[in-house]
Amino acid sequence: MTRDIPAGVLAFGVPCRVQRELGERDWEFYHKGRRVPQELLKYRRPGKETEA
């Protein structure tokens, strides 16, 4: 890699490229409708706490 990857995006490949931005659903579910555990959501984005 020769530069930084922006926050809030999905990036992969050789060379690494941004594929898409992460949406609200990406922060709630991680695979086939499985919810992200609530205790991990506090690491979601700096300054964006989720309400429990």
Predicted model as a PDB file, atoms N, CA, C, CB and O in Angstrom, pLDDT in the B-factor column:
MODEL        1                                                                  
ATOM      1  N   MET A   1       0.838  -1.186   0.000  1.00 56.00           N  
ATOM      2  CA  MET A   1       0.000   0.000   0.000  1.00 56.00           C  
ATOM      3  C   MET A   1       0.875   1.239   0.000  1.00 56.00           C  
ATOM      4  CB  MET A   1      -0.949   0.004   1.210  1.00 56.00           C  
ATOM      5  O   MET A   1       1.959   1.265   0.584  1.00 56.00           O  
ATOM      6  N   THR A   2       0.389   2.236  -0.654  1.00 64.00           N  
ATOM      7  CA  THR A   2       1.155   3.477  -0.723  1.00 64.00           C  
ATOM      8  C   THR A   2       0.427   4.643  -0.070  1.00 64.00           C  
ATOM      9  CB  THR A   2       1.465   3.814  -2.162  1.00 64.00           C  
ATOM     10  O   THR A   2       0.973   5.743   0.017  1.00 64.00           O  
ATOM     11  N   ARG A   3      -0.820   4.411   0.398  1.00 77.00           N  
ATOM     12  CA  ARG A   3      -1.551   5.485   1.080  1.00 77.00           C  
ATOM     13  C   ARG A   3      -2.558   4.893   2.053  1.00 77.00           C  
ATOM     14  CB  ARG A   3      -2.265   6.402   0.058  1.00 77.00           C  
ATOM     15  O   ARG A   3      -2.804   3.687   2.047  1.00 77.00           O  
ATOM     16  N   ASP A   4      -3.136   5.741   2.882  1.00 88.00           N  
ATOM     17  CA  ASP A   4      -4.069   5.302   3.910  1.00 88.00           C  
ATOM     18  C   ASP A   4      -5.435   4.963   3.322  1.00 88.00           C  
ATOM     19  CB  ASP A   4      -4.213   6.373   4.978  1.00 88.00           C  
ATOM     20  O   ASP A   4      -5.835   5.477   2.277  1.00 88.00           O  
ATOM     21  N   ILE A   5      -6.130   4.086   4.028  1.00 90.00           N  
ATOM     22  CA  ILE A   5      -7.501   3.739   3.671  1.00 90.00           C  
ATOM     23  C   ILE A   5      -8.415   4.600   4.542  1.00 90.00           C  
ATOM     24  CB  ILE A   5      -7.789   2.191   3.869  1.00 90.00           C  
ATOM     25  O   ILE A   5      -8.213   4.659   5.755  1.00 90.00           O  
ATOM     26  N   PRO A   6      -9.407   5.262   3.966  1.00 89.00           N  
ATOM     27  CA  PRO A   6     -10.300   6.101   4.767  1.00 89.00           C  
ATOM     28  C   PRO A   6     -11.115   5.269   5.768  1.00 89.00           C  
ATOM     29  CB  PRO A   6     -11.245   6.888   3.850  1.00 89.00           C  
ATOM     30  O   PRO A   6     -11.355   4.083   5.544  1.00 89.00           O  
ATOM     31  N   ALA A   7     -11.525   5.882   6.837  1.00 86.00           N  
ATOM     32  CA  ALA A   7     -12.369   5.208   7.832  1.00 86.00           C  
ATOM     33  C   ALA A   7     -13.759   4.974   7.253  1.00 86.00           C  
ATOM     34  CB  ALA A   7     -12.459   6.042   9.142  1.00 86.00           C  
ATOM     35  O   ALA A   7     -14.243   5.753   6.432  1.00 86.00           O  
ATOM     36  N   GLY A   8     -14.392   3.889   7.694  1.00 86.00           N  
ATOM     37  CA  GLY A   8     -15.769   3.633   7.308  1.00 86.00           C  
ATOM     38  C   GLY A   8     -15.953   3.079   5.913  1.00 86.00           C  
ATOM     39  O   GLY A   8     -16.994   3.299   5.293  1.00 86.00           O  
ATOM     40  N   VAL A   9     -14.943   2.351   5.399  1.00 90.00           N  
ATOM     41  CA  VAL A   9     -15.058   1.750   4.070  1.00 90.00           C  
ATOM     42  C   VAL A   9     -14.610   0.292   4.123  1.00 90.00           C  
ATOM     43  CB  VAL A   9     -14.218   2.541   3.032  1.00 90.00           C  
ATOM     44  O   VAL A   9     -13.898  -0.119   5.039  1.00 90.00           O  
ATOM     45  N   LEU A  10     -15.034  -0.476   3.134  1.00 90.00           N  
ATOM     46  CA  LEU A  10     -14.589  -1.843   2.949  1.00 90.00           C  
ATOM     47  C   LEU A  10     -13.552  -1.821   1.836  1.00 90.00           C  
ATOM     48  CB  LEU A  10     -15.785  -2.808   2.614  1.00 90.00           C  
ATOM     49  O   LEU A  10     -13.838  -1.393   0.717  1.00 90.00           O  
ATOM     50  N   ALA A  11     -12.348  -2.284   2.148  1.00 92.00           N  
ATOM     51  CA  ALA A  11     -11.273  -2.262   1.155  1.00 92.00           C  
ATOM     52  C   ALA A  11     -10.552  -3.599   1.165  1.00 92.00           C  
ATOM     53  CB  ALA A  11     -10.279  -1.103   1.433  1.00 92.00           C  
ATOM     54  O   ALA A  11     -10.270  -4.154   2.227  1.00 92.00           O  
ATOM     55  N   PHE A  12     -10.252  -4.118  -0.032  1.00 92.00           N  
ATOM     56  CA  PHE A  12      -9.500  -5.359  -0.141  1.00 92.00           C  
ATOM     57  C   PHE A  12      -8.921  -5.475  -1.543  1.00 92.00           C  
ATOM     58  CB  PHE A  12     -10.392  -6.578   0.188  1.00 92.00           C  
ATOM     59  O   PHE A  12      -9.217  -4.665  -2.422  1.00 92.00           O  
ATOM     60  N   GLY A  13      -8.094  -6.493  -1.737  1.00 92.00           N  
ATOM     61  CA  GLY A  13      -7.523  -6.762  -3.042  1.00 92.00           C  
ATOM     62  C   GLY A  13      -6.049  -6.440  -3.118  1.00 92.00           C  
ATOM     63  O   GLY A  13      -5.466  -5.855  -2.205  1.00 92.00           O  
ATOM     64  N   VAL A  14      -5.456  -6.844  -4.243  1.00 91.00           N  
ATOM     65  CA  VAL A  14      -4.051  -6.553  -4.514  1.00 91.00           C  
ATOM     66  C   VAL A  14      -3.998  -5.912  -5.884  1.00 91.00           C  
ATOM     67  CB  VAL A  14      -3.151  -7.848  -4.442  1.00 91.00           C  
ATOM     68  O   VAL A  14      -4.150  -6.622  -6.878  1.00 91.00           O  
ATOM     69  N   PRO A  15      -3.794  -4.632  -5.991  1.00 89.00           N  
ATOM     70  CA  PRO A  15      -3.600  -3.667  -4.901  1.00 89.00           C  
ATOM     71  C   PRO A  15      -4.907  -3.402  -4.150  1.00 89.00           C  
ATOM     72  CB  PRO A  15      -3.037  -2.347  -5.452  1.00 89.00           C  
ATOM     73  O   PRO A  15      -5.999  -3.554  -4.696  1.00 89.00           O  
ATOM     74  N   CYS A  16      -4.767  -3.010  -2.905  1.00 91.00           N  
ATOM     75  CA  CYS A  16      -5.924  -2.741  -2.055  1.00 91.00           C  
ATOM     76  C   CYS A  16      -6.701  -1.540  -2.591  1.00 91.00           C  
ATOM     77  CB  CYS A  16      -5.483  -2.492  -0.595  1.00 91.00           C  
ATOM     78  O   CYS A  16      -6.133  -0.479  -2.854  1.00 91.00           O  
ATOM     79  N   ARG A  17      -8.015  -1.732  -2.746  1.00 92.00           N  
ATOM     80  CA  ARG A  17      -8.878  -0.656  -3.244  1.00 92.00           C  
ATOM     81  C   ARG A  17     -10.142  -0.587  -2.425  1.00 92.00           C  
ATOM     82  CB  ARG A  17      -9.218  -0.860  -4.728  1.00 92.00           C  
ATOM     83  O   ARG A  17     -10.624  -1.601  -1.918  1.00 92.00           O  
ATOM     84  N   VAL A  18     -10.677   0.605  -2.297  1.00 93.00           N  
ATOM     85  CA  VAL A  18     -11.946   0.792  -1.606  1.00 93.00           C  
ATOM     86  C   VAL A  18     -13.039   0.189  -2.483  1.00 93.00           C  
ATOM     87  CB  VAL A  18     -12.223   2.314  -1.304  1.00 93.00           C  
ATOM     88  O   VAL A  18     -13.160   0.536  -3.658  1.00 93.00           O  
ATOM     89  N   GLN A  19     -13.839  -0.721  -1.907  1.00 94.00           N  
ATOM     90  CA  GLN A  19     -14.916  -1.369  -2.644  1.00 94.00           C  
ATOM     91  C   GLN A  19     -16.248  -0.655  -2.436  1.00 94.00           C  
ATOM     92  CB  GLN A  19     -15.035  -2.825  -2.225  1.00 94.00           C  
ATOM     93  O   GLN A  19     -17.027  -0.485  -3.374  1.00 94.00           O  
ATOM     94  N   ARG A  20     -16.502  -0.232  -1.174  1.00 93.00           N  
ATOM     95  CA  ARG A  20     -17.735   0.493  -0.883  1.00 93.00           C  
ATOM     96  C   ARG A  20     -17.656   1.091   0.506  1.00 93.00           C  
ATOM     97  CB  ARG A  20     -18.964  -0.430  -1.006  1.00 93.00           C  
ATOM     98  O   ARG A  20     -16.802   0.718   1.309  1.00 93.00           O  
ATOM     99  N   GLU A  21     -18.561   2.027   0.782  1.00 91.00           N  
ATOM    100  CA  GLU A  21     -18.665   2.603   2.118  1.00 91.00           C  
ATOM    101  C   GLU A  21     -19.481   1.667   2.999  1.00 91.00           C  
ATOM    102  CB  GLU A  21     -19.308   4.019   2.070  1.00 91.00           C  
ATOM    103  O   GLU A  21     -20.349   0.944   2.511  1.00 91.00           O  
ATOM    104  N   LEU A  22     -19.203   1.682   4.285  1.00 85.00           N  
ATOM    105  CA  LEU A  22     -19.979   0.899   5.231  1.00 85.00           C  
ATOM    106  C   LEU A  22     -21.235   1.667   5.599  1.00 85.00           C  
ATOM    107  CB  LEU A  22     -19.148   0.565   6.491  1.00 85.00           C  
ATOM    108  O   LEU A  22     -21.164   2.841   5.964  1.00 85.00           O  
ATOM    109  N   GLY A  23     -22.368   1.022   5.506  1.00 84.00           N  
ATOM    110  CA  GLY A  23     -23.641   1.642   5.843  1.00 84.00           C  
ATOM    111  C   GLY A  23     -24.061   1.302   7.265  1.00 84.00           C  
ATOM    112  O   GLY A  23     -23.352   0.583   7.969  1.00 84.00           O  
ATOM    113  N   GLU A  24     -25.205   1.812   7.686  1.00 80.00           N  
ATOM    114  CA  GLU A  24     -25.711   1.555   9.035  1.00 80.00           C  
ATOM    115  C   GLU A  24     -25.924   0.059   9.276  1.00 80.00           C  
ATOM    116  CB  GLU A  24     -27.021   2.313   9.261  1.00 80.00           C  
ATOM    117  O   GLU A  24     -25.646  -0.433  10.370  1.00 80.00           O  
ATOM    118  N   ARG A  25     -26.409  -0.660   8.277  1.00 80.00           N  
ATOM    119  CA  ARG A  25     -26.645  -2.098   8.440  1.00 80.00           C  
ATOM    120  C   ARG A  25     -25.335  -2.848   8.689  1.00 80.00           C  
ATOM    121  CB  ARG A  25     -27.349  -2.668   7.198  1.00 80.00           C  
ATOM    122  O   ARG A  25     -25.329  -3.836   9.424  1.00 80.00           O  
ATOM    123  N   ASP A  26     -24.247  -2.409   8.104  1.00 79.00           N  
ATOM    124  CA  ASP A  26     -22.950  -3.047   8.320  1.00 79.00           C  
ATOM    125  C   ASP A  26     -22.505  -2.934   9.777  1.00 79.00           C  
ATOM    126  CB  ASP A  26     -21.898  -2.426   7.404  1.00 79.00           C  
ATOM    127  O   ASP A  26     -21.802  -3.809  10.282  1.00 79.00           O  
ATOM    128  N   TRP A  27     -22.907  -1.872  10.444  1.00 76.00           N  
ATOM    129  CA  TRP A  27     -22.518  -1.680  11.841  1.00 76.00           C  
ATOM    130  C   TRP A  27     -23.409  -2.470  12.778  1.00 76.00           C  
ATOM    131  CB  TRP A  27     -22.564  -0.206  12.206  1.00 76.00           C  
ATOM    132  O   TRP A  27     -23.060  -2.655  13.944  1.00 76.00           O  
ATOM    133  N   GLU A  28     -24.564  -2.946  12.292  1.00 79.00           N  
ATOM    134  CA  GLU A  28     -25.500  -3.686  13.135  1.00 79.00           C  
ATOM    135  C   GLU A  28     -25.374  -5.200  12.948  1.00 79.00           C  
ATOM    136  CB  GLU A  28     -26.925  -3.247  12.836  1.00 79.00           C  
ATOM    137  O   GLU A  28     -25.506  -5.959  13.908  1.00 79.00           O  
ATOM    138  N   PHE A  29     -25.120  -5.633  11.722  1.00 81.00           N  
ATOM    139  CA  PHE A  29     -25.030  -7.061  11.407  1.00 81.00           C  
ATOM    140  C   PHE A  29     -23.673  -7.365  10.792  1.00 81.00           C  
ATOM    141  CB  PHE A  29     -26.168  -7.491  10.449  1.00 81.00           C  
ATOM    142  O   PHE A  29     -23.088  -6.512  10.125  1.00 81.00           O  
ATOM    143  N   TYR A  30     -23.162  -8.593  11.014  1.00 77.00           N  
ATOM    144  CA  TYR A  30     -21.867  -8.904  10.432  1.00 77.00           C  
ATOM    145  C   TYR A  30     -21.885 -10.069   9.448  1.00 77.00           C  
ATOM    146  CB  TYR A  30     -20.906  -9.199  11.515  1.00 77.00           C  
ATOM    147  O   TYR A  30     -20.999 -10.153   8.597  1.00 77.00           O  
ATOM    148  N   HIS A  31     -22.874 -10.983   9.535  1.00 77.00           N  
ATOM    149  CA  HIS A  31     -22.914 -12.099   8.584  1.00 77.00           C  
ATOM    150  C   HIS A  31     -24.291 -12.733   8.566  1.00 77.00           C  
ATOM    151  CB  HIS A  31     -21.851 -13.154   8.934  1.00 77.00           C  
ATOM    152  O   HIS A  31     -24.749 -13.259   9.581  1.00 77.00           O  
ATOM    153  N   LYS A  32     -24.948 -12.686   7.430  1.00 79.00           N  
ATOM    154  CA  LYS A  32     -26.242 -13.338   7.231  1.00 79.00           C  
ATOM    155  C   LYS A  32     -27.229 -13.056   8.364  1.00 79.00           C  
ATOM    156  CB  LYS A  32     -26.046 -14.828   7.094  1.00 79.00           C  
ATOM    157  O   LYS A  32     -27.856 -13.976   8.889  1.00 79.00           O  
ATOM    158  N   GLY A  33     -27.362 -11.807   8.730  1.00 80.00           N  
ATOM    159  CA  GLY A  33     -28.337 -11.420   9.736  1.00 80.00           C  
ATOM    160  C   GLY A  33     -27.899 -11.605  11.174  1.00 80.00           C  
ATOM    161  O   GLY A  33     -28.690 -11.363  12.086  1.00 80.00           O  
ATOM    162  N   ARG A  34     -26.669 -12.027  11.407  1.00 85.00           N  
ATOM    163  CA  ARG A  34     -26.176 -12.165  12.784  1.00 85.00           C  
ATOM    164  C   ARG A  34     -25.808 -10.790  13.310  1.00 85.00           C  
ATOM    165  CB  ARG A  34     -24.949 -13.129  12.857  1.00 85.00           C  
ATOM    166  O   ARG A  34     -25.068 -10.047  12.665  1.00 85.00           O  
ATOM    167  N   ARG A  35     -26.323 -10.457  14.473  1.00 85.00           N  
ATOM    168  CA  ARG A  35     -26.077  -9.135  15.060  1.00 85.00           C  
ATOM    169  C   ARG A  35     -24.694  -9.039  15.688  1.00 85.00           C  
ATOM    170  CB  ARG A  35     -27.137  -8.819  16.105  1.00 85.00           C  
ATOM    171  O   ARG A  35     -24.181 -10.008  16.248  1.00 85.00           O  
ATOM    172  N   VAL A  36     -24.109  -7.872  15.587  1.00 81.00           N  
ATOM    173  CA  VAL A  36     -22.859  -7.577  16.270  1.00 81.00           C  
ATOM    174  C   VAL A  36     -23.187  -7.457  17.759  1.00 81.00           C  
ATOM    175  CB  VAL A  36     -22.179  -6.260  15.709  1.00 81.00           C  
ATOM    176  O   VAL A  36     -24.144  -6.770  18.117  1.00 81.00           O  
ATOM    177  N   PRO A  37     -22.407  -8.115  18.645  1.00 83.00           N  
ATOM    178  CA  PRO A  37     -22.670  -8.002  20.085  1.00 83.00           C  
ATOM    179  C   PRO A  37     -22.629  -6.539  20.538  1.00 83.00           C  
ATOM    180  CB  PRO A  37     -21.643  -8.832  20.884  1.00 83.00           C  
ATOM    181  O   PRO A  37     -21.760  -5.772  20.122  1.00 83.00           O  
ATOM    182  N   GLN A  38     -23.573  -6.170  21.386  1.00 80.00           N  
ATOM    183  CA  GLN A  38     -23.706  -4.790  21.846  1.00 80.00           C  
ATOM    184  C   GLN A  38     -22.427  -4.253  22.494  1.00 80.00           C  
ATOM    185  CB  GLN A  38     -24.850  -4.688  22.827  1.00 80.00           C  
ATOM    186  O   GLN A  38     -22.116  -3.070  22.357  1.00 80.00           O  
ATOM    187  N   GLU A  39     -21.688  -5.109  23.195  1.00 83.00           N  
ATOM    188  CA  GLU A  39     -20.471  -4.625  23.861  1.00 83.00           C  
ATOM    189  C   GLU A  39     -19.393  -4.214  22.856  1.00 83.00           C  
ATOM    190  CB  GLU A  39     -19.920  -5.702  24.796  1.00 83.00           C  
ATOM    191  O   GLU A  39     -18.491  -3.453  23.207  1.00 83.00           O  
ATOM    192  N   LEU A  40     -19.468  -4.696  21.628  1.00 79.00           N  
ATOM    193  CA  LEU A  40     -18.499  -4.300  20.600  1.00 79.00           C  
ATOM    194  C   LEU A  40     -18.890  -3.020  19.877  1.00 79.00           C  
ATOM    195  CB  LEU A  40     -18.336  -5.409  19.593  1.00 79.00           C  
ATOM    196  O   LEU A  40     -18.038  -2.364  19.279  1.00 79.00           O  
ATOM    197  N   LEU A  41     -20.158  -2.659  19.924  1.00 74.00           N  
ATOM    198  CA  LEU A  41     -20.611  -1.470  19.209  1.00 74.00           C  
ATOM    199  C   LEU A  41     -20.025  -0.176  19.772  1.00 74.00           C  
ATOM    200  CB  LEU A  41     -22.115  -1.398  19.247  1.00 74.00           C  
ATOM    201  O   LEU A  41     -20.028   0.847  19.086  1.00 74.00           O  
ATOM    202  N   LYS A  42     -19.526  -0.203  21.001  1.00 75.00           N  
ATOM    203  CA  LYS A  42     -18.913   1.010  21.552  1.00 75.00           C  
ATOM    204  C   LYS A  42     -17.629   1.370  20.809  1.00 75.00           C  
ATOM    205  CB  LYS A  42     -18.619   0.828  23.045  1.00 75.00           C  
ATOM    206  O   LYS A  42     -17.154   2.501  20.911  1.00 75.00           O  
ATOM    207  N   TYR A  43     -17.059   0.415  20.059  1.00 70.00           N  
ATOM    208  CA  TYR A  43     -15.851   0.673  19.266  1.00 70.00           C  
ATOM    209  C   TYR A  43     -16.187   1.084  17.840  1.00 70.00           C  
ATOM    210  CB  TYR A  43     -14.958  -0.561  19.246  1.00 70.00           C  
ATOM    211  O   TYR A  43     -15.291   1.217  17.007  1.00 70.00           O  
ATOM    212  N   ARG A  44     -17.459   1.285  17.554  1.00 67.00           N  
ATOM    213  CA  ARG A  44     -17.975   1.544  16.214  1.00 67.00           C  
ATOM    214  C   ARG A  44     -17.228   2.643  15.477  1.00 67.00           C  
ATOM    215  CB  ARG A  44     -19.419   1.902  16.293  1.00 67.00           C  
ATOM    216  O   ARG A  44     -16.583   2.382  14.462  1.00 67.00           O  
ATOM    217  N   ARG A  45     -17.307   3.841  15.965  1.00 59.00           N  
ATOM    218  CA  ARG A  45     -16.602   4.986  15.373  1.00 59.00           C  
ATOM    219  C   ARG A  45     -16.248   5.933  16.508  1.00 59.00           C  
ATOM    220  CB  ARG A  45     -17.477   5.713  14.271  1.00 59.00           C  
ATOM    221  O   ARG A  45     -17.002   6.052  17.474  1.00 59.00           O  
ATOM    222  N   PRO A  46     -15.127   6.598  16.404  1.00 53.00           N  
ATOM    223  CA  PRO A  46     -14.783   7.559  17.457  1.00 53.00           C  
ATOM    224  C   PRO A  46     -15.874   8.619  17.607  1.00 53.00           C  
ATOM    225  CB  PRO A  46     -13.432   8.230  17.152  1.00 53.00           C  
ATOM    226  O   PRO A  46     -16.274   9.267  16.639  1.00 53.00           O  
ATOM    227  N   GLY A  47     -16.341   8.777  18.842  1.00 46.00           N  
ATOM    228  CA  GLY A  47     -17.346   9.810  19.119  1.00 46.00           C  
ATOM    229  C   GLY A  47     -18.774   9.417  18.791  1.00 46.00           C  
ATOM    230  O   GLY A  47     -19.680  10.240  18.922  1.00 46.00           O  
ATOM    231  N   LYS A  48     -19.001   8.176  18.367  1.00 49.00           N  
ATOM    232  CA  LYS A  48     -20.354   7.740  18.039  1.00 49.00           C  
ATOM    233  C   LYS A  48     -20.721   6.529  18.901  1.00 49.00           C  
ATOM    234  CB  LYS A  48     -20.474   7.397  16.525  1.00 49.00           C  
ATOM    235  O   LYS A  48     -20.597   5.387  18.459  1.00 49.00           O  
ATOM    236  N   GLU A  49     -21.158   6.777  20.092  1.00 48.00           N  
ATOM    237  CA  GLU A  49     -21.601   5.722  20.998  1.00 48.00           C  
ATOM    238  C   GLU A  49     -23.015   5.306  20.605  1.00 48.00           C  
ATOM    239  CB  GLU A  49     -21.550   6.196  22.487  1.00 48.00           C  
ATOM    240  O   GLU A  49     -23.801   6.141  20.158  1.00 48.00           O  
ATOM    241  N   THR A  50     -23.344   4.036  20.764  1.00 46.00           N  
ATOM    242  CA  THR A  50     -24.700   3.599  20.504  1.00 46.00           C  
ATOM    243  C   THR A  50     -25.488   3.659  21.797  1.00 46.00           C  
ATOM    244  CB  THR A  50     -24.723   2.177  19.905  1.00 46.00           C  
ATOM    245  O   THR A  50     -24.933   3.525  22.888  1.00 46.00           O  
ATOM    246  N   GLU A  51     -26.773   3.859  21.661  1.00 49.00           N  
ATOM    247  CA  GLU A  51     -27.633   3.926  22.834  1.00 49.00           C  
ATOM    248  C   GLU A  51     -28.114   2.530  23.173  1.00 49.00           C  
ATOM    249  CB  GLU A  51     -28.830   4.878  22.599  1.00 49.00           C  
ATOM    250  O   GLU A  51     -28.625   1.817  22.309  1.00 49.00           O  
ATOM    251  N   ALA A  52     -27.951   2.135  24.435  1.00 43.00           N  
ATOM    252  CA  ALA A  52     -28.350   0.788  24.858  1.00 43.00           C  
ATOM    253  C   ALA A  52     -29.769   0.770  25.368  1.00 43.00           C  
ATOM    254  CB  ALA A  52     -27.414   0.265  25.934  1.00 43.00           C  
ATOM    255  O   ALA A  52     -30.269  -0.282  25.766  1.00 43.00           O  
TER     256      ALA A  52                                                      
ENDMDL                                                                          
END                                                                             
